[in-house]
């Protein structure tokens, strides 16, 4: 393992990413928000959302004080909404019990909603310069190939081995201390000159370097092995077995569920949306009223009073939405509403939504897709 961290750090200073928006000011809050957004989401997608989110909520206090619908609105499209619900809850906890300061210990961070061991390690390393390990999907792939670790990374035994490696490889030198031996060579002096201002200490450079290696070189398909700083020490490459690592997830067929979603549209073109319960699928997001199965005439229970126009409903194009543990087949059915009754405006559960004048609320992905499609059809000459 000798020289592993140094090779990653040297590569990062020359070839790593130094222009990501959360790197401009590596405050604990900004690093935390970016790490949560990056969970199961590509960097290029996160970049678009991060700036808008930080502009609206520049610090922990502003996020904690925000209305839940506003927070969900700015997250709409990123998916995995439990992340932002946990982010919002954790911000409130930080204000209430940590004097508004993001904790700087592993125990303090992992006690917060939505922060696991790897996310906590990233915050400690990147924001505080502490020797803490991370093990996101990119780092798992790099370590599994370099050390030929067999097994699916999510399996407990394989994960324990990878965590042990990750902990052993993190640099232990104090923040701000440079490696004088490496700087003695001309090559190292060139690397130091190329190092961007404020690039951080060795731990931060190593941590970001490992993530960048996995994202840019040691990719899932067609890794760029000749450019990798770990090329000469990679066991998977030496054995010509790169495709075997990391081990694949055991195949299983996902169950399919079916629902009918009701598009209830009034004379003004507004569509009735229902706020989902806090827990479960699309928690606290607004979506279309629905029932299980294909039931075009069995309207959901609890609807506010509406009188539907006479005639048959319109069947819109069906869609499939994928979740981690199941697939959801959606059959949208549109009814024209002739008359609306009282109660919608007085209830936080129901909302008449107009695409022409949208309100800032979080939308479930299928609802957002259907609303956009109908708005596009309406605007087409």
Phi, psi and omega per residue, in radians:
X1 nan -0.152 -3.115
X2 -1.088 2.311 3.107
X3 1.495 -0.092 -3.115
X4 -1.084 -0.964 -3.092
X5 -1.099 -0.717 -3.134
X6 -1.062 -0.712 3.133
X7 -1.108 -0.716 3.126
X8 -1.161 -0.761 -3.109
X9 -1.123 -0.801 3.129
X10 -1.054 -0.753 3.109
X11 -1.103 -0.752 -3.097
X12 -1.067 -0.756 -3.078
X13 -1.078 -0.479 -3.126
X14 -1.717 -0.723 -2.966
X15 -2.007 -0.131 -3.076
X16 -1.321 3.083 3.140
X17 -1.534 2.192 -3.126
X18 -2.172 0.081 -3.035
X19 -2.075 0.322 3.083
X20 -1.245 2.505 -2.999
X21 -1.036 -0.559 -3.132
X22 -1.386 -0.137 3.082
X23 -1.477 -0.307 -3.109
X24 -1.114 -0.642 3.098
X25 -2.455 1.719 -3.025
X26 -1.482 1.076 3.035
X27 -1.337 2.683 3.123
X28 -0.968 -0.662 -3.125
X29 -1.146 -0.829 -3.112
X30 -1.133 -0.716 3.099
X31 -1.102 -0.761 3.131
X32 -1.037 -0.860 3.138
X33 -1.051 -0.784 -3.107
X34 -1.128 -0.704 -3.131
X35 -1.156 -0.658 3.096
X36 -1.169 -0.736 3.114
X37 -1.109 -0.598 -3.069
X38 -1.355 -0.168 3.079
X39 -1.149 1.979 3.084
X40 1.109 0.439 3.131
X41 -2.432 2.442 -3.103
X42 -1.226 2.624 -3.095
X43 -1.045 -0.765 -3.084
X44 -1.109 -0.519 3.064
X45 -1.282 -0.772 -3.113
X46 -1.083 -0.665 -3.121
X47 -0.944 -0.709 -3.110
X48 -1.184 -0.648 -3.087
X49 -1.442 -0.591 -3.019
X50 -1.051 -0.861 -3.072
X51 -1.060 -0.728 -3.137
X52 -1.179 -0.688 -3.136
X53 -1.151 -0.797 -3.114
X54 -1.190 -0.602 3.108
X55 -1.086 -0.700 -3.137
X56 -1.370 -0.699 -3.105
X57 -2.170 1.437 -3.019
X58 -1.291 -0.229 -3.120
X59 -2.644 3.068 -3.089
X60 -1.065 -0.738 -3.067
X61 -1.083 -0.749 -3.124
X62 -1.178 -0.627 3.097
X63 -1.195 -0.752 -3.124
X64 -1.097 -0.602 -3.085
X65 -1.470 -0.145 -3.030
X66 -1.294 2.677 3.022
X67 -1.257 2.471 -3.086
X68 -1.032 -0.653 -3.137
X69 -1.136 -0.632 3.098
X70 -1.130 -0.747 -3.134
X71 -1.125 -0.795 3.130
X72 -1.129 -0.615 3.115
X73 -1.046 -0.757 -3.122
X74 -1.290 -0.235 3.113
X75 -1.677 -0.232 -3.058
X76 -0.965 2.150 -3.106
X77 1.892 -0.386 3.121
X78 -1.405 -0.415 3.124
X79 1.304 -3.139 -3.109
X80 0.821 1.088 -2.951
X81 -1.217 -0.255 3.049
X82 -1.056 -0.480 3.123
X83 -1.054 -0.832 -3.076
X84 -1.333 -0.537 3.047
X85 -1.114 -0.724 3.086
X86 -1.172 -0.680 3.111
X87 -1.037 -0.792 3.139
X88 -1.126 -0.781 3.127
X89 -1.107 -0.726 -3.141
X90 -1.136 -0.655 3.108
X91 -1.071 -0.715 3.105
X92 -1.122 -0.683 3.108
X93 -1.135 -0.733 -3.138
X94 -1.077 -0.739 3.119
X95 -1.161 -0.706 -3.043
X96 -1.333 -0.625 -2.985
X97 -2.146 -0.165 -3.116
X98 -2.143 0.386 3.110
X99 0.968 0.526 3.088
X100 1.370 0.151 -3.105
X101 -1.898 2.277 3.080
X102 -1.091 2.235 -3.127
X103 -1.006 2.631 -3.135
X104 -2.031 0.474 3.054
X105 -2.245 2.724 3.132
X106 -1.093 -0.756 -3.129
X107 -1.135 -0.724 -3.135
X108 -1.135 -0.705 -3.126
X109 -1.249 -0.792 -3.082
X110 -1.262 -0.187 3.044
X111 -1.357 -0.211 -3.117
X112 -1.533 2.614 -3.137
X113 -1.044 2.290 3.021
X114 1.437 0.028 -3.141
X115 -1.914 1.944 3.088
X116 -1.671 -3.010 -3.049
X117 -1.082 -0.748 -3.095
X118 -1.246 -0.764 3.112
X119 -1.096 -0.722 3.085
X120 -1.074 -0.727 3.115
X121 -1.081 -0.697 3.121
X122 -1.116 -0.738 3.122
X123 -1.118 -0.782 -3.131
X124 -1.104 -0.738 -3.094
X125 -1.288 -0.837 -3.016
X126 -1.394 -0.601 -3.070
X127 -1.702 -0.574 -3.068
X128 -1.958 -0.128 3.137
X129 1.199 0.438 -3.115
X130 -1.612 2.627 -3.133
X131 -1.334 1.569 -3.140
X132 -2.309 2.432 -3.086
X133 -1.523 2.666 2.997
X134 -2.166 2.786 3.123
X135 -2.652 1.125 3.045
X136 -1.443 -3.095 -3.053
X137 -1.067 -0.668 -3.137
X138 -1.155 -0.763 -3.131
X139 -1.185 -0.667 3.083
X140 -1.003 -0.742 -3.099
X141 -1.156 -0.760 3.134
X142 -1.075 -0.841 -3.098
X143 -1.195 -0.727 -3.129
X144 -1.057 -0.701 -3.136
X145 -1.323 -0.783 -3.057
X146 -1.112 -0.652 -3.087
X147 -1.902 0.163 3.100
X148 0.893 0.952 3.135
X149 -1.521 2.008 -3.097
X150 -1.416 2.771 3.071
X151 1.780 2.776 3.099
X152 -1.281 2.213 -3.013
X153 -0.995 -0.446 -3.126
X154 -1.412 -0.252 3.081
X155 -1.158 2.483 -3.001
X156 -1.016 -0.755 -3.107
X157 -1.179 -0.775 3.113
X158 -1.131 -0.745 3.131
X159 -1.070 -0.699 3.125
X160 -1.091 -0.714 3.114
X161 -1.134 -0.756 3.133
X162 -1.146 -0.697 3.094
X163 -1.111 -0.699 3.121
X164 -1.070 -0.764 3.084
X165 -1.096 -0.813 -3.106
X166 -1.023 -0.729 3.135
X167 -1.151 -0.700 -3.096
X168 -1.204 -0.516 -3.004
X169 -1.545 -0.275 -3.115
X170 -1.133 2.293 3.098
X171 -1.019 2.519 -3.113
X172 -1.889 -0.020 -3.086
X173 -1.222 2.618 -3.123
X174 -1.103 2.744 3.116
X175 -1.034 2.369 3.044
X176 1.508 -0.068 -3.129
X177 -1.585 2.163 -3.132
X178 -1.613 2.801 3.120
X179 -1.560 1.756 -3.029
X180 -1.158 -0.522 3.126
X181 -1.127 -0.724 -3.124
X182 -1.256 -0.575 -3.125
X183 -1.277 -0.204 -3.136
X184 -1.256 -0.427 -3.118
X185 -1.503 2.725 3.121
X186 -1.115 -0.649 3.130
X187 -1.093 -0.769 -3.129
X188 -1.143 -0.644 3.112
X189 -1.127 -0.632 3.080
X190 -1.124 -0.730 3.113
X191 -1.099 -0.720 -3.135
X192 -1.130 -0.632 3.113
X193 -1.169 -0.552 -3.127
X194 -1.411 -0.157 -3.070
X195 -1.219 2.186 -3.134
X196 -1.198 2.623 3.136
X197 -1.045 2.368 3.114
X198 1.246 0.448 -3.082
X199 -1.282 -0.168 3.035
X200 1.713 3.113 -3.105
X201 -1.453 -3.072 -3.065
X202 -1.115 -0.675 -3.124
X203 -1.129 -0.791 3.123
X204 -1.107 -0.731 -3.139
X205 -1.126 -0.722 3.122
X206 -1.132 -0.789 -3.097
X207 -1.087 -0.845 3.119
X208 -1.153 -0.624 3.127
X209 -1.099 -0.715 3.114
X210 -1.123 -0.715 3.106
X211 -1.145 -0.719 -3.129
X212 -1.186 -0.625 3.089
X213 -1.056 -0.832 -3.132
X214 -1.158 -0.614 -3.102
X215 -1.379 -0.571 -3.006
X216 -1.870 -0.563 -3.075
X217 -2.033 -0.961 -3.087
X218 -1.501 1.055 -3.050
X219 -1.380 2.910 -3.100
X220 -1.058 -0.796 3.103
X221 -2.058 2.514 3.081
X222 0.896 1.020 3.102
X223 -1.128 2.554 -3.124
X224 -1.584 1.200 -3.034
X225 -1.003 -0.743 -3.108
X226 -1.050 -0.416 -3.124
X227 -1.602 -0.093 -3.023
X228 -1.390 2.323 3.118
X229 -1.199 -0.226 3.124
X230 -1.779 0.231 -3.048
X231 -0.929 -0.791 -3.028
X232 -1.372 -0.211 -3.113
X233 -1.980 0.095 -3.072
X234 -1.448 2.011 -3.106
X235 -1.208 -0.644 3.132
X236 -1.094 -0.715 3.112
X237 -1.169 -0.768 -3.115
X238 -1.063 -0.567 -3.127
X239 -1.614 0.006 -3.082
X240 0.963 0.811 -3.101
X241 -2.269 0.541 -3.066
X242 -1.014 -0.663 -3.092
X243 -1.150 -0.283 -3.113
X244 -1.468 -0.200 -3.054
X245 -2.186 2.480 -0.192
X246 -1.228 2.836 -3.132
X247 -1.060 2.551 -3.077
X248 -1.419 2.678 3.074
X249 -1.171 2.325 3.111
X250 -0.977 2.298 -3.075
X251 -1.209 2.432 3.030
X252 -2.673 2.547 -3.114
X253 -1.465 2.196 -3.130
X254 -1.337 2.406 3.076
X255 -1.204 2.694 -3.132
X256 -2.017 2.246 3.070
X257 -1.956 2.685 -3.104
X258 -2.196 2.336 3.065
X259 -2.362 2.738 2.978
X260 -1.895 2.226 3.078
X261 -1.857 2.362 -3.069
X262 -1.802 2.108 3.080
X263 -1.698 1.683 3.141
X264 -1.677 1.896 -2.989
X265 -2.017 2.227 -3.120
X266 -1.540 -3.110 -3.058
X267 -1.123 -0.439 3.132
X268 -1.485 0.006 3.141
X269 1.553 0.001 3.123
X270 -1.302 2.655 -3.083
X271 -2.135 2.364 -3.100
X272 -1.360 2.163 3.095
X273 -2.033 2.641 3.132
X274 -2.095 2.361 3.097
X275 -1.392 2.210 -3.107
X276 -1.269 2.734 3.056
X277 -1.038 2.760 -3.086
X278 -1.040 -0.587 -3.109
X279 -1.853 2.784 3.113
X280 1.646 -2.901 -3.076
X281 -1.095 2.253 3.131
X282 0.969 0.729 -3.100
X283 -0.954 2.233 3.096
X284 1.195 0.095 3.068
X285 -1.605 2.759 3.052
X286 -1.560 2.360 3.133
X287 -2.494 -3.125 3.099
X288 -1.441 2.509 3.055
X289 -0.976 2.503 -3.062
X290 -2.564 2.803 2.992
X291 -2.365 2.736 3.104
X292 -1.241 2.553 3.099
X293 1.397 -3.045 3.098
X294 -1.741 1.672 -3.029
X295 -2.339 1.398 -3.006
X296 -1.216 -0.325 -3.084
X297 -1.884 -0.197 -3.128
X298 -1.619 1.565 -3.111
X299 -1.168 2.631 -3.110
X300 -1.073 2.581 3.077
X301 -1.223 2.595 3.062
X302 1.499 0.077 3.110
X303 -1.075 2.512 2.995
X304 -1.139 2.825 -3.065
X305 -1.155 2.141 3.025
X306 -2.429 2.536 3.042
X307 -1.892 2.121 -3.068
X308 -1.505 2.596 3.055
X309 -1.195 2.673 3.086
X310 -1.175 2.681 3.107
X311 2.056 2.967 -3.112
X312 -1.414 2.564 3.078
X313 -1.206 2.793 3.130
X314 -1.742 2.216 3.119
X315 -1.540 2.055 3.112
X316 -1.566 2.962 -3.102
X317 -1.070 2.278 3.129
X318 -1.261 2.830 -3.139
X319 -2.554 2.783 3.078
X320 -2.106 2.323 3.119
X321 -2.099 2.264 -3.096
X322 -1.690 2.348 2.997
X323 -2.019 3.023 -3.113
X324 -1.073 -0.692 -2.992
X325 -1.942 -0.076 3.108
X326 -2.839 2.902 3.061
X327 -1.907 2.512 -3.107
X328 -2.097 2.025 3.046
X329 -1.595 2.184 -3.031
X330 -1.999 2.223 3.071
X331 -1.941 1.781 -3.138
X332 -1.445 2.386 3.118
X333 -2.247 2.236 -3.096
X334 -1.828 2.284 3.032
X335 -2.046 2.444 3.013
X336 -1.558 2.304 -3.112
X337 -1.686 2.161 3.140
X338 -1.481 -0.578 -3.065
X339 -2.674 2.404 3.103
X340 -1.920 2.560 3.124
X341 -1.776 3.119 3.134
X342 -1.274 2.886 3.016
X343 1.999 -0.493 -3.101
X344 -1.188 -0.821 -3.078
X345 -1.139 -0.451 -3.086
X346 -1.583 0.014 -3.060
X347 -2.067 2.368 3.063
X348 -1.339 -0.161 -3.092
X349 -1.406 -0.576 -3.034
X350 -2.031 2.605 -3.104
X351 -2.605 2.225 2.957
X352 -1.473 1.983 -3.009
X353 -1.826 2.275 3.096
X354 -2.007 2.128 3.095
X355 -1.150 -0.438 3.124
X356 -1.255 -0.558 3.131
X357 -2.332 1.220 -3.039
X358 -1.194 2.498 3.041
X359 -1.681 2.804 -3.077
X360 -1.485 1.537 3.068
X361 -2.367 2.736 3.066
X362 -1.357 2.348 -3.106
X363 -2.005 2.365 3.005
X364 -1.103 2.568 -3.038
X365 -0.958 -0.830 3.129
X366 -1.104 -0.676 3.117
X367 -1.108 -0.761 3.125
X368 -1.073 -0.727 -3.130
X369 -1.150 -0.763 3.141
X370 -1.161 -0.747 3.124
X371 -1.084 -0.730 3.129
X372 -1.143 -0.710 -3.133
X373 -1.131 -0.739 -3.133
X374 -1.228 -0.600 3.085
X375 -1.157 -0.691 3.129
X376 -1.146 -0.696 3.119
X377 -1.135 -0.697 -3.137
X378 -1.146 -0.645 -3.088
X379 -1.453 -0.185 -3.124
X380 -1.350 2.217 -3.127
X381 -1.056 nan nan
